[in-house]
Amino acid sequence: GVYQIDADKLLIKPNEGVYRCQTCRRAQVRPSPHNICMGWRCGGTLRFEAENPDDYDLMILDQQFTLLRPEEHSAQVPNDKRERIERAFKSATSNWVNTIVATPTLEMGVDIGGLDAILM
């Protein structure tokens, strides 16, 4: 048989906190029966903890990120492809390349436009 979930009846809500064991500190998103910890041989009780707005992990998850789209820039890359990569990297409208993985060719005076960061 084939099964399908009715998308109109599907509800996804963000968590507003966790249930944390007062003995082993294990966190769960839903309470267990009788609020007993499900950790191996723990038996502690769960208590709801509201989401902490100062939690660094949650602050990071709420950020907007730009994906890295790297291309190699070395002597092994054929000239025509390397020039396309350089043009795409310099272009303000192109999203094809935003990271160049380079060898010392960049130190040889190749113009690649403005940079926001360099990692060596």
CYANA upper distance limits for C-alpha pairs under 8 A (distance plus 0.5 A):
  5 ILE  CA     10 LEU  CA      8.15
  6 ASP  CA     10 LEU  CA      7.15
 15 ASN  CA     29 VAL  CA      7.58
 16 GLU  CA     50 ALA  CA      6.58
 16 GLU  CA     51 GLU  CA      5.99
 17 GLY  CA     29 VAL  CA      7.71
 17 GLY  CA     48 PHE  CA      7.46
 17 GLY  CA     49 GLU  CA      6.01
 17 GLY  CA     50 ALA  CA      4.68
 17 GLY  CA     51 GLU  CA      4.82
 17 GLY  CA     52 ASN  CA      8.43
 18 VAL  CA     27 ALA  CA      6.57
 18 VAL  CA     28 GLN  CA      6.15
 18 VAL  CA     29 VAL  CA      5.37
 18 VAL  CA     30 ARG  CA      7.65
 18 VAL  CA     48 PHE  CA      6.26
 18 VAL  CA     49 GLU  CA      5.93
 18 VAL  CA     50 ALA  CA      7.12
 18 VAL  CA     51 GLU  CA      7.77
 19 TYR  CA     27 ALA  CA      6.10
 19 TYR  CA     28 GLN  CA      5.60
 19 TYR  CA     29 VAL  CA      6.49
 19 TYR  CA     30 ARG  CA      7.00
 19 TYR  CA     31 PRO  CA      6.64
 19 TYR  CA     46 LEU  CA      6.11
 19 TYR  CA     47 ARG  CA      5.77
 19 TYR  CA     48 PHE  CA      4.83
 19 TYR  CA     49 GLU  CA      6.54
 20 ARG  CA     25 ARG  CA      6.11
 20 ARG  CA     26 ARG  CA      6.07
 20 ARG  CA     27 ALA  CA      4.89
 20 ARG  CA     28 GLN  CA      6.83
 20 ARG  CA     46 LEU  CA      5.68
 20 ARG  CA     47 ARG  CA      5.93
 20 ARG  CA     48 PHE  CA      6.81
 20 ARG  CA     49 GLU  CA      7.32
 21 CYS  CA     25 ARG  CA      5.15
 21 CYS  CA     26 ARG  CA      5.81
 21 CYS  CA     27 ALA  CA      7.02
 21 CYS  CA     36 ILE  CA      8.48
 21 CYS  CA     37 CYS  CA      6.34
 21 CYS  CA     44 GLY  CA      6.35
 21 CYS  CA     45 THR  CA      5.95
 21 CYS  CA     46 LEU  CA      4.88
 21 CYS  CA     47 ARG  CA      6.94
 22 GLN  CA     44 GLY  CA      6.53
 22 GLN  CA     45 THR  CA      6.34
 22 GLN  CA     46 LEU  CA      6.67
 22 GLN  CA     47 ARG  CA      7.47
 23 THR  CA     42 CYS  CA      7.72
 23 THR  CA     44 GLY  CA      5.61
 23 THR  CA     45 THR  CA      7.72
 24 CYS  CA     39 GLY  CA      8.32
 24 CYS  CA     42 CYS  CA      7.40
 24 CYS  CA     44 GLY  CA      7.72
 26 ARG  CA     37 CYS  CA      8.31
 26 ARG  CA     39 GLY  CA      7.73
 31 PRO  CA     35 ASN  CA      6.26
 31 PRO  CA     46 LEU  CA      7.71
 32 SER  CA     36 ILE  CA      6.60
 32 SER  CA     37 CYS  CA      7.57
 32 SER  CA     38 MET  CA      7.82
 35 ASN  CA     45 THR  CA      6.13
 35 ASN  CA     46 LEU  CA      5.57
 35 ASN  CA     47 ARG  CA      8.12
 36 ILE  CA     43 GLY  CA      6.40
 36 ILE  CA     44 GLY  CA      6.39
 36 ILE  CA     45 THR  CA      5.24
 36 ILE  CA     46 LEU  CA      6.47
 37 CYS  CA     42 CYS  CA      6.96
 37 CYS  CA     43 GLY  CA      5.90
 37 CYS  CA     44 GLY  CA      5.73
 37 CYS  CA     45 THR  CA      6.14
 37 CYS  CA     46 LEU  CA      6.53
 38 MET  CA     42 CYS  CA      7.73
 38 MET  CA     43 GLY  CA      7.71
 39 GLY  CA     43 GLY  CA      7.84
 51 GLU  CA     55 ASP  CA      8.44
 53 PRO  CA     58 LEU  CA      8.13
 53 PRO  CA     59 MET  CA      8.09
 54 ASP  CA     59 MET  CA      7.86
 55 ASP  CA     59 MET  CA      6.84
 56 TYR  CA     60 ILE  CA      6.74
 57 ASP  CA     61 LEU  CA      6.82
 58 LEU  CA     62 ASP  CA      6.82
 59 MET  CA     63 GLN  CA      7.28
 68 LEU  CA     98 ASN  CA      6.87
 68 LEU  CA     99 THR  CA      6.76
 69 ARG  CA     96 TRP  CA      7.21
 69 ARG  CA     97 VAL  CA      5.64
 69 ARG  CA     98 ASN  CA      5.93
 69 ARG  CA     99 THR  CA      6.25
 70 PRO  CA     97 VAL  CA      6.42
 70 PRO  CA     98 ASN  CA      6.85
 70 PRO  CA     99 THR  CA      4.90
 70 PRO  CA    100 ILE  CA      5.92
 70 PRO  CA    101 VAL  CA      6.96
 71 GLU  CA     85 ILE  CA      7.61
 71 GLU  CA     97 VAL  CA      7.07
 71 GLU  CA     99 THR  CA      7.01
 71 GLU  CA    100 ILE  CA      5.74
 71 GLU  CA    101 VAL  CA      6.48
 72 GLU  CA     77 VAL  CA      7.80
 72 GLU  CA    100 ILE  CA      6.46
 72 GLU  CA    101 VAL  CA      5.31
 72 GLU  CA    102 ALA  CA      6.64
 73 HIS  CA     77 VAL  CA      7.12
 73 HIS  CA     82 ARG  CA      6.90
 73 HIS  CA     85 ILE  CA      8.31
 73 HIS  CA    100 ILE  CA      6.72
 73 HIS  CA    101 VAL  CA      6.31
 73 HIS  CA    102 ALA  CA      5.22
 73 HIS  CA    103 THR  CA      7.28
 73 HIS  CA    105 THR  CA      8.13
 74 SER  CA     82 ARG  CA      8.46
 74 SER  CA    102 ALA  CA      6.36
 74 SER  CA    103 THR  CA      6.02
 74 SER  CA    104 PRO  CA      8.41
 74 SER  CA    105 THR  CA      6.86
 75 ALA  CA    105 THR  CA      7.92
 77 VAL  CA     81 LYS  CA      7.16
 77 VAL  CA     82 ARG  CA      6.43
 78 PRO  CA     82 ARG  CA      6.57
 79 ASN  CA     83 GLU  CA      6.56
 80 ASP  CA     84 ARG  CA      6.84
 81 LYS  CA     85 ILE  CA      6.72
 82 ARG  CA     86 GLU  CA      6.70
 83 GLU  CA     87 ARG  CA      6.66
 84 ARG  CA     88 ALA  CA      6.59
 85 ILE  CA     89 PHE  CA      6.51
 85 ILE  CA     97 VAL  CA      7.44
 86 GLU  CA     90 LYS  CA      6.63
 86 GLU  CA    112 ILE  CA      6.35
 87 ARG  CA     91 SER  CA      6.50
 87 ARG  CA    112 ILE  CA      8.29
 88 ALA  CA     94 SER  CA      6.21
 88 ALA  CA     95 ASN  CA      8.16
 88 ALA  CA     96 TRP  CA      6.94
 88 ALA  CA     97 VAL  CA      6.46
 89 PHE  CA     94 SER  CA      7.82
 89 PHE  CA     96 TRP  CA      8.15
 89 PHE  CA     97 VAL  CA      5.74
 89 PHE  CA     98 ASN  CA      6.26
 89 PHE  CA     99 THR  CA      7.96
 89 PHE  CA    100 ILE  CA      8.29
 89 PHE  CA    112 ILE  CA      7.47
 89 PHE  CA    113 GLY  CA      8.26
 90 LYS  CA    112 ILE  CA      6.38
 90 LYS  CA    113 GLY  CA      5.65
 90 LYS  CA    114 GLY  CA      7.81
102 ALA  CA    106 LEU  CA      7.33
104 PRO  CA    108 MET  CA      7.37
105 THR  CA    109 GLY  CA      8.03
105 THR  CA    110 VAL  CA      7.39
106 LEU  CA    110 VAL  CA      5.94
106 LEU  CA    111 ASP  CA      8.35
